[in-house]
Structures are given as C-alpha cells and as structure tokens.
C-alpha cells in the first residue's frame, strides 16, 4: 500500500514537471514568434500640426501689456510704457490717418468728418436690407439692417447714442411723439429709436433743419448740402413709415449733385446712389447742430 502511494506521488510530481516544462516551451515559442514579427514603428508629428491655418498679424496674437506699469503711465489706459499708446490706439490712429484723405478738401466740422468716414466705410461691409429686433442691444448685432440703422449706428459710433437720446426726448416731450400711431401708450427704448417717424421727430426737435430742395443754381450748396447731412425721402404721402433715411455723401455726380448713402429694399445693401433729385425729400438735418459741437 505504501509502495502504491509512493508511485502515485511520484507520477503526480512528474506530471507537474512535464506541465511546467511544456508551459516554458510554449512561452519561449510565443516570445520567439512575437520577436520575429515585431518591427519598430516611428511616428513623427507633422511640423505644422499646431500651426494656424490663417496667417494672423503679430499684433492680433500678442497682448501689448507692460509687465510693470510705472507711476507715469496713464490710469485710464490711454498710454502704455514708453508713452507709445496701446495697440488699439495705434491701429485707430493709423485708420484715422488712412481715412483722412477721404475728407481732404471738405470744409467740415471734425464730427462731420468722422460721420463721413463711418458712412463711407459701411459701403465696404456686407450689410443687407431686412428687419429684425434686438432686445438686448437695440442696435443690430448682425448684418441685417433697415435704413434708419445706417443713421443710428453711424452716429452712435461717433459718440451720439440715439437709443438713449431719443428715448429721453420721447419721455420729456410726449406731445411730439404720438404713441397712438404705434398702438401703445409708452415708448419702447430698443425699438423706437429705429422707427423712421420718431427719428424724424427727434431731428426736427434737436438738429439743424436745412432746405428740402436742392437748387443746382445756388451758390450756397456747399454750405447747405454738406457731406454727413441726414436726409429722409418720402415714398407714400399717406404712410410716413415708408420713408427712408440716409446720408449725403462726400461724392457728387458729374453735374455736381451730391450722392446719397442709404439702405433700402430696392438696393438690397448699403449703396451710394444718385437719387437726391429723383426722390421726394421730407427731411434734411445736420446733427449734431453746429452751435453745440
């Protein structure tokens, strides 16, 4: 009996050894096969992987902020270290210098020159005709404008916020702004300043009113019809809401008649057109009026 037990244990030990030996052989063979088929792969990232697809100017990628502003630096941010001015000031100055040629030879007030530069710039922008409301800003935040937006946006960028000015004037002088035509009793700030009727009423009260007819024989046209003047045209005598507004341009036709920069459904975009004698003029204003510049 003891002999059988010994033989059984011996066979069991022997079988374990065979099993371990076979496992080692298999492991070696697997290692050899893997090594035989292994090839080193080198992946190299492209040099331009993180390069910008657009070549931006250095000024747009670098914040020109001094590390340690000195006591001589302006507290309102109008200048930086060394007195050179901020990047925005420099670019703005370059823009004004480049655009100054647009108003050379024009005997205009400085604010009038700014207005002219702004409206000429609108001709280069992709602005289309259409009506949307902008409850948060009042002013359009996209490229869909109406004719009065050309006037309000231009003046706002020159320092005259028509949304605030017209709303305040409507509240202080209710009799000049009849709300019954709108079907309500109180003004709506973000809408009314874009309303052509209310815009006209505001300028009648606060701007310099000028002639409604252009007389080609007059020697005073350079004074009475200046670039930057605001004009309104009538298209339906019974419906003032069909009036359209625009600006007198700094350019004239071959007969010396000023062109008009305006936006309408007819043109589809902001355009410089020869319409001063073709349309019926119902409003001609200069704002701000010269005496309060």
PyMOL commands that set and color helices and strands:
alter all, ss='L'
color gray80, all
select helices_A, chain A and resi 2-37+58-61+81-83+87-103+110-122+147-157+162-172+174-176+179-182+189-192+196-206+221-224+240-242+290-292
alter helices_A, ss='H'
color red, helices_A
select strands_A, chain A and resi 128-129+144-145+208-209+230-234+244-252+258-263+270-273+280-286
alter strands_A, ss='S'
color yellow, strands_A
deselect
rebuild
show_as cartoon
